[in-house]
Amino acid sequence: MALQRFGFIVKGAGYEPSEHVVRLDSPLISTTMVGVATCEQALPVARQMVADGIQLIELCGGFGPLWTARVIEAIGGAIPVGSVSYGPESIDQMYALFAS
């Protein structure tokens, strides 16, 4: 089965999952992106994505490995969940973005 429904959860100040939803559709794949303000908000969002037929969820780098594991647990491992990560070459730039 080919990937046809992809989900992405992004974390950022002021996002409200009931409001901040974007869909990108092509003839071959549909992507749903949902914004959350806290890691906790991602748990019901991920469960809903699974219920809606999403086949793969990716989390933004703001979640880290612990919250990625919590999302996997929240959906009972029903589908693959991955997360964006940043290598050592990006550490200084990331620190500058989030230091204040």
Buried (B, 14 or more C-beta within 10 A) or exposed (E): EEEEBBBBBBBEEEBEBEEBEEEEEEEEEBBBBBBBBEBEBBBEBBBBBBEEEBBBBBBBEBBEEEBBEBBBEBBEEBBEBEBEEEEEEEEEEEEEEEEE
